[in-house]
Amino acid sequence: MPQAGQGILKGMGVTLRHLFEGKVTRQYPEYKRQLPERSRGMLTVDMDRCIACLQCMRICPDHCISIEQEKRDADGSGKAKPYAVGFVIDDSRCMYCSLCVEVCPVNCIYHTEEFEAQAYNRLELARQFGERPVDPTIDPKPDVKKKKKPTGNKAPKTVERPRTGEDEAS
């Protein structure tokens, strides 16, 4: 038998051997795979615990978190504190890096077990939390305060050393 036909026969033998074995395919919607314990699903926010510190919005590399805040006296102490009235998480931008979860001082933002996000329009993937809706089309990149440079036009000082006879000789 020529060697060129041996490869084809071996491949067909493997195919025939596995043809009559039981199938291992699971139909997805009916049979869902058990997720690992520390898997990262979609983000959610507990608005009752949020203190509107904006740290999650600042650290997000994709700028997928938008927070609208206002000062309120929510606890009756007479001192107005920041309060989050609108919170948006845009799942179409999020890369599930968990930086926002780690930086939150009160642990109000966390991952859920839900990971199936689908929509016909990208704007439908922006989930709103809080009392007031926030426009998800505006880039929530936080303003960076720039340090003021001194306005005086001072040239850098140069120190001249006195000349000696050795400098001229060389």
C-alpha atoms as an extended CHARMM CRD file, in Angstrom:
* protein
*
       170  EXT
         1         1  MET       CA              0.0000000000        0.0000000000        0.0000000000  PROA      1               0.0000000000
         2         2  PRO       CA              1.4070000000        3.4120000000       -0.8780000000  PROA      2               0.0000000000
         3         3  GLN       CA              2.2740000000        5.7670000000        1.9780000000  PROA      3               0.0000000000
         4         4  ALA       CA              0.1100000000        8.5790000000        0.6020000000  PROA      4               0.0000000000
         5         5  GLY       CA             -3.0740000000        6.6290000000        1.3150000000  PROA      5               0.0000000000
         6         6  GLN       CA             -2.0940000000        5.5750000000        4.8610000000  PROA      6               0.0000000000
         7         7  GLY       CA             -2.7400000000        9.0440000000        6.3380000000  PROA      7               0.0000000000
         8         8  ILE       CA             -6.2090000000        9.1810000000        4.8540000000  PROA      8               0.0000000000
         9         9  LEU       CA             -7.0600000000        5.6950000000        6.1450000000  PROA      9               0.0000000000
        10        10  LYS       CA             -5.8250000000        6.5180000000        9.6700000000  PROA      10              0.0000000000
        11        11  GLY       CA             -7.9090000000        9.7030000000        9.7260000000  PROA      11              0.0000000000
        12        12  MET       CA            -11.0350000000        7.8800000000        8.5410000000  PROA      12              0.0000000000
        13        13  GLY       CA            -10.4500000000        5.1700000000       11.1820000000  PROA      13              0.0000000000
        14        14  VAL       CA            -10.4020000000        7.7700000000       13.9650000000  PROA      14              0.0000000000
        15        15  THR       CA            -13.5580000000        9.3520000000       12.5670000000  PROA      15              0.0000000000
        16        16  LEU       CA            -15.4180000000        6.0230000000       12.4110000000  PROA      16              0.0000000000
        17        17  ARG       CA            -14.3120000000        5.0900000000       15.9290000000  PROA      17              0.0000000000
        18        18  HSD       CA            -15.7690000000        8.2970000000       17.4230000000  PROA      18              0.0000000000
        19        19  LEU       CA            -18.8670000000        8.3250000000       15.2330000000  PROA      19              0.0000000000
        20        20  PHE       CA            -20.8940000000        5.9700000000       17.4190000000  PROA      20              0.0000000000
        21        21  GLU       CA            -19.7440000000        7.1860000000       20.8590000000  PROA      21              0.0000000000
        22        22  GLY       CA            -21.9550000000        9.2550000000       23.1570000000  PROA      22              0.0000000000
        23        23  LYS       CA            -22.0820000000       12.9560000000       22.4780000000  PROA      23              0.0000000000
        24        24  VAL       CA            -20.6050000000       15.4330000000       24.9720000000  PROA      24              0.0000000000
        25        25  THR       CA            -22.1670000000       18.5930000000       23.5780000000  PROA      25              0.0000000000
        26        26  ARG       CA            -24.4300000000       20.4490000000       26.0120000000  PROA      26              0.0000000000
        27        27  GLN       CA            -27.1260000000       22.7810000000       24.7570000000  PROA      27              0.0000000000
        28        28  TYR       CA            -26.1810000000       26.1470000000       26.2410000000  PROA      28              0.0000000000
        29        29  PRO       CA            -29.3460000000       27.8500000000       27.4130000000  PROA      29              0.0000000000
        30        30  GLU       CA            -30.7060000000       24.7130000000       29.0870000000  PROA      30              0.0000000000
        31        31  TYR       CA            -27.4270000000       23.5160000000       30.6160000000  PROA      31              0.0000000000
        32        32  LYS       CA            -25.2610000000       26.3140000000       31.9830000000  PROA      32              0.0000000000
        33        33  ARG       CA            -21.7220000000       25.6280000000       33.0420000000  PROA      33              0.0000000000
        34        34  GLN       CA            -20.8650000000       26.1650000000       36.7000000000  PROA      34              0.0000000000
        35        35  LEU       CA            -18.8010000000       29.3620000000       36.9660000000  PROA      35              0.0000000000
        36        36  PRO       CA            -15.5970000000       29.4900000000       38.9910000000  PROA      36              0.0000000000
        37        37  GLU       CA            -15.8790000000       31.0370000000       42.4450000000  PROA      37              0.0000000000
        38        38  ARG       CA            -14.0420000000       34.2760000000       41.6160000000  PROA      38              0.0000000000
        39        39  SER       CA            -15.3830000000       34.8670000000       38.1200000000  PROA      39              0.0000000000
        40        40  ARG       CA            -16.0690000000       38.4640000000       37.1080000000  PROA      40              0.0000000000
        41        41  GLY       CA            -19.4940000000       39.1710000000       35.7590000000  PROA      41              0.0000000000
        42        42  MET       CA            -21.2280000000       42.4640000000       35.0860000000  PROA      42              0.0000000000
        43        43  LEU       CA            -20.8040000000       45.2950000000       37.5670000000  PROA      43              0.0000000000
        44        44  THR       CA            -23.5550000000       46.5740000000       39.8270000000  PROA      44              0.0000000000
        45        45  VAL       CA            -23.7980000000       49.3150000000       42.4410000000  PROA      45              0.0000000000
        46        46  ASP       CA            -25.4660000000       49.5030000000       45.8340000000  PROA      46              0.0000000000
        47        47  MET       CA            -26.5850000000       53.1490000000       45.7140000000  PROA      47              0.0000000000
        48        48  ASP       CA            -27.5230000000       53.1850000000       49.4030000000  PROA      48              0.0000000000
        49        49  ARG       CA            -23.8820000000       52.6900000000       50.3960000000  PROA      49              0.0000000000
        50        50  CYS       CA            -22.2690000000       54.8760000000       47.7100000000  PROA      50              0.0000000000
        51        51  ILE       CA            -20.5820000000       57.9890000000       49.1460000000  PROA      51              0.0000000000
        52        52  ALA       CA            -19.8960000000       59.6060000000       45.7310000000  PROA      52              0.0000000000
        53        53  CYS       CA            -16.1350000000       59.7210000000       46.2210000000  PROA      53              0.0000000000
        54        54  LEU       CA            -15.6460000000       59.3360000000       42.4110000000  PROA      54              0.0000000000
        55        55  GLN       CA            -12.6500000000       57.0330000000       42.8970000000  PROA      55              0.0000000000
        56        56  CYS       CA            -14.1470000000       54.3060000000       40.7050000000  PROA      56              0.0000000000
        57        57  MET       CA            -14.7510000000       56.8270000000       37.9240000000  PROA      57              0.0000000000
        58        58  ARG       CA            -11.1960000000       58.1710000000       38.1360000000  PROA      58              0.0000000000
        59        59  ILE       CA             -9.4260000000       54.8030000000       38.1230000000  PROA      59              0.0000000000
        60        60  CYS       CA            -11.4220000000       53.2390000000       35.2800000000  PROA      60              0.0000000000
        61        61  PRO       CA             -9.0840000000       52.9280000000       32.2560000000  PROA      61              0.0000000000
        62        62  ASP       CA            -12.0110000000       52.6700000000       29.8060000000  PROA      62              0.0000000000
        63        63  HSD       CA            -14.0600000000       55.5200000000       31.3130000000  PROA      63              0.0000000000
        64        64  CYS       CA            -17.1430000000       53.3330000000       31.4670000000  PROA      64              0.0000000000
        65        65  ILE       CA            -18.4080000000       54.7210000000       34.7950000000  PROA      65              0.0000000000
        66        66  SER       CA            -20.2370000000       58.0590000000       35.0070000000  PROA      66              0.0000000000
        67        67  ILE       CA            -21.3630000000       59.5620000000       38.2860000000  PROA      67              0.0000000000
        68        68  GLU       CA            -23.4760000000       62.6500000000       38.7930000000  PROA      68              0.0000000000
        69        69  GLN       CA            -23.3220000000       63.9940000000       42.3210000000  PROA      69              0.0000000000
        70        70  GLU       CA            -24.7480000000       66.7980000000       44.4130000000  PROA      70              0.0000000000
        71        71  LYS       CA            -24.2650000000       67.9620000000       47.9970000000  PROA      71              0.0000000000
        72        72  ARG       CA            -27.0220000000       66.9030000000       50.3890000000  PROA      72              0.0000000000
        73        73  ASP       CA            -27.6810000000       66.7280000000       54.1030000000  PROA      73              0.0000000000
        74        74  ALA       CA            -28.9220000000       63.1380000000       53.9710000000  PROA      74              0.0000000000
        75        75  ASP       CA            -28.2860000000       62.1410000000       57.5890000000  PROA      75              0.0000000000
        76        76  GLY       CA            -29.6320000000       65.3210000000       59.2400000000  PROA      76              0.0000000000
        77        77  SER       CA            -26.2760000000       66.3940000000       60.6760000000  PROA      77              0.0000000000
        78        78  GLY       CA            -26.5190000000       69.8880000000       59.1930000000  PROA      78              0.0000000000
        79        79  LYS       CA            -23.4300000000       69.3450000000       57.0130000000  PROA      79              0.0000000000
        80        80  ALA       CA            -23.8790000000       68.7740000000       53.2770000000  PROA      80              0.0000000000
        81        81  LYS       CA            -21.9720000000       65.7760000000       51.9350000000  PROA      81              0.0000000000
        82        82  PRO       CA            -21.5450000000       64.4980000000       48.3530000000  PROA      82              0.0000000000
        83        83  TYR       CA            -24.3710000000       62.2270000000       47.2680000000  PROA      83              0.0000000000
        84        84  ALA       CA            -24.5910000000       60.1950000000       44.0470000000  PROA      84              0.0000000000
        85        85  VAL       CA            -27.8640000000       60.9840000000       42.2850000000  PROA      85              0.0000000000
        86        86  GLY       CA            -26.9600000000       59.2920000000       38.9960000000  PROA      86              0.0000000000
        87        87  PHE       CA            -24.6530000000       56.3660000000       38.2530000000  PROA      87              0.0000000000
        88        88  VAL       CA            -24.0580000000       54.7540000000       34.8450000000  PROA      88              0.0000000000
        89        89  ILE       CA            -21.9910000000       51.6940000000       34.0100000000  PROA      89              0.0000000000
        90        90  ASP       CA            -21.4950000000       51.2110000000       30.2700000000  PROA      90              0.0000000000
        91        91  ASP       CA            -21.0060000000       47.4770000000       29.7220000000  PROA      91              0.0000000000
        92        92  SER       CA            -20.0660000000       48.0160000000       26.0860000000  PROA      92              0.0000000000
        93        93  ARG       CA            -16.8490000000       49.7180000000       27.2400000000  PROA      93              0.0000000000
        94        94  CYS       CA            -16.0820000000       47.7450000000       30.4110000000  PROA      94              0.0000000000
        95        95  MET       CA            -13.2120000000       45.2580000000       30.2650000000  PROA      95              0.0000000000
        96        96  TYR       CA            -13.9820000000       43.7670000000       33.7110000000  PROA      96              0.0000000000
        97        97  CYS       CA            -10.5650000000       44.6350000000       35.1430000000  PROA      97              0.0000000000
        98        98  SER       CA            -12.0150000000       45.0400000000       38.6790000000  PROA      98              0.0000000000
        99        99  LEU       CA             -9.9900000000       48.1610000000       39.4480000000  PROA      99              0.0000000000
       100       100  CYS       CA            -13.1700000000       50.0120000000       40.4270000000  PROA      100             0.0000000000
       101       101  VAL       CA            -14.1150000000       47.2300000000       42.8420000000  PROA      101             0.0000000000
       102       102  GLU       CA            -10.7130000000       47.2970000000       44.5240000000  PROA      102             0.0000000000
       103       103  VAL       CA            -10.5670000000       51.0850000000       44.9490000000  PROA      103             0.0000000000
       104       104  CYS       CA            -14.0790000000       51.5490000000       46.3970000000  PROA      104             0.0000000000
       105       105  PRO       CA            -13.7150000000       52.4410000000       50.1120000000  PROA      105             0.0000000000
       106       106  VAL       CA            -17.2300000000       51.2580000000       51.0790000000  PROA      106             0.0000000000
       107       107  ASN       CA            -17.4870000000       48.2340000000       48.7340000000  PROA      107             0.0000000000
       108       108  CYS       CA            -20.6480000000       49.4670000000       47.0280000000  PROA      108             0.0000000000
       109       109  ILE       CA            -19.5640000000       48.4260000000       43.5060000000  PROA      109             0.0000000000
       110       110  TYR       CA            -19.0850000000       44.7250000000       42.8520000000  PROA      110             0.0000000000
       111       111  HSD       CA            -19.2540000000       41.9910000000       40.2040000000  PROA      111             0.0000000000
       112       112  THR       CA            -22.3400000000       39.8370000000       39.8490000000  PROA      112             0.0000000000
       113       113  GLU       CA            -22.6160000000       36.3300000000       38.4020000000  PROA      113             0.0000000000
       114       114  GLU       CA            -24.4710000000       37.6900000000       35.3790000000  PROA      114             0.0000000000
       115       115  PHE       CA            -22.2730000000       37.7720000000       32.2770000000  PROA      115             0.0000000000
       116       116  GLU       CA            -24.7280000000       37.6280000000       29.3830000000  PROA      116             0.0000000000
       117       117  ALA       CA            -25.1500000000       41.1490000000       28.0340000000  PROA      117             0.0000000000
       118       118  GLN       CA            -26.7990000000       41.5220000000       24.6460000000  PROA      118             0.0000000000
       119       119  ALA       CA            -28.4740000000       44.4110000000       22.8930000000  PROA      119             0.0000000000
       120       120  TYR       CA            -29.2720000000       45.6490000000       19.4130000000  PROA      120             0.0000000000
       121       121  ASN       CA            -27.9830000000       49.1250000000       20.1970000000  PROA      121             0.0000000000
       122       122  ARG       CA            -24.7800000000       49.9980000000       22.0470000000  PROA      122             0.0000000000
       123       123  LEU       CA            -26.5880000000       52.5710000000       24.1820000000  PROA      123             0.0000000000
       124       124  GLU       CA            -28.8060000000       49.8410000000       25.6280000000  PROA      124             0.0000000000
       125       125  LEU       CA            -25.7500000000       48.3800000000       27.3670000000  PROA      125             0.0000000000
       126       126  ALA       CA            -25.3930000000       51.4860000000       29.5540000000  PROA      126             0.0000000000
       127       127  ARG       CA            -27.1400000000       50.5720000000       32.8050000000  PROA      127             0.0000000000
       128       128  GLN       CA            -28.5290000000       53.3770000000       34.9770000000  PROA      128             0.0000000000
       129       129  PHE       CA            -28.5420000000       53.4120000000       38.7810000000  PROA      129             0.0000000000
       130       130  GLY       CA            -29.8450000000       56.1100000000       41.0920000000  PROA      130             0.0000000000
       131       131  GLU       CA            -32.5770000000       58.7570000000       40.9330000000  PROA      131             0.0000000000
       132       132  ARG       CA            -31.4860000000       60.8240000000       37.9680000000  PROA      132             0.0000000000
       133       133  PRO       CA            -30.4950000000       59.4100000000       34.5660000000  PROA      133             0.0000000000
       134       134  VAL       CA            -27.0430000000       60.2700000000       33.2670000000  PROA      134             0.0000000000
       135       135  ASP       CA            -26.3560000000       60.6940000000       29.5490000000  PROA      135             0.0000000000
       136       136  PRO       CA            -24.2160000000       57.6800000000       28.5200000000  PROA      136             0.0000000000
       137       137  THR       CA            -23.0770000000       59.3350000000       25.2770000000  PROA      137             0.0000000000
       138       138  ILE       CA            -20.9080000000       61.8650000000       27.1290000000  PROA      138             0.0000000000
       139       139  ASP       CA            -17.3800000000       60.6400000000       27.7950000000  PROA      139             0.0000000000
       140       140  PRO       CA            -17.0400000000       60.5260000000       31.5870000000  PROA      140             0.0000000000
       141       141  LYS       CA            -13.3090000000       61.1690000000       31.5510000000  PROA      141             0.0000000000
       142       142  PRO       CA            -12.7340000000       63.1110000000       34.7770000000  PROA      142             0.0000000000
       143       143  ASP       CA            -11.0970000000       66.5140000000       34.6670000000  PROA      143             0.0000000000
       144       144  VAL       CA             -7.4640000000       66.4680000000       35.6990000000  PROA      144             0.0000000000
       145       145  LYS       CA             -6.3340000000       69.4470000000       37.7010000000  PROA      145             0.0000000000
       146       146  LYS       CA             -3.1470000000       70.8300000000       36.2580000000  PROA      146             0.0000000000
       147       147  LYS       CA             -0.5120000000       72.2860000000       38.5140000000  PROA      147             0.0000000000
       148       148  LYS       CA              0.0940000000       75.9500000000       37.9890000000  PROA      148             0.0000000000
       149       149  LYS       CA              3.5460000000       76.8600000000       36.7920000000  PROA      149             0.0000000000
       150       150  PRO       CA              5.2680000000       79.9330000000       38.1760000000  PROA      150             0.0000000000
       151       151  THR       CA              4.5540000000       82.9560000000       35.9980000000  PROA      151             0.0000000000
       152       152  GLY       CA              7.9660000000       84.6080000000       36.4330000000  PROA      152             0.0000000000
       153       153  ASN       CA             10.2930000000       84.3010000000       33.4670000000  PROA      153             0.0000000000
       154       154  LYS       CA             13.3770000000       83.4220000000       35.4000000000  PROA      154             0.0000000000
       155       155  ALA       CA             16.2590000000       81.8860000000       33.5500000000  PROA      155             0.0000000000
       156       156  PRO       CA             18.0350000000       79.0520000000       35.2910000000  PROA      156             0.0000000000
       157       157  LYS       CA             20.9690000000       80.2580000000       37.3090000000  PROA      157             0.0000000000
       158       158  THR       CA             24.3970000000       79.2920000000       36.1160000000  PROA      158             0.0000000000
       159       159  VAL       CA             27.2870000000       79.4380000000       38.4690000000  PROA      159             0.0000000000
       160       160  GLU       CA             30.4860000000       80.7260000000       36.9780000000  PROA      160             0.0000000000
       161       161  ARG       CA             33.6890000000       79.7550000000       38.6490000000  PROA      161             0.0000000000
       162       162  PRO       CA             36.6030000000       82.1270000000       38.7230000000  PROA      162             0.0000000000
       163       163  ARG       CA             39.2120000000       81.5870000000       36.0230000000  PROA      163             0.0000000000
       164       164  THR       CA             42.6430000000       80.5320000000       37.0200000000  PROA      164             0.0000000000
       165       165  GLY       CA             45.8400000000       80.3000000000       35.1100000000  PROA      165             0.0000000000
       166       166  GLU       CA             45.4830000000       76.5100000000       34.7990000000  PROA      166             0.0000000000
       167       167  ASP       CA             42.2900000000       76.8380000000       32.7020000000  PROA      167             0.0000000000
       168       168  GLU       CA             44.0450000000       79.0090000000       30.1280000000  PROA      168             0.0000000000
       169       169  ALA       CA             47.0300000000       76.6840000000       29.8780000000  PROA      169             0.0000000000
       170       170  SER       CA             45.0210000000       73.6410000000       28.8770000000  PROA      170             0.0000000000
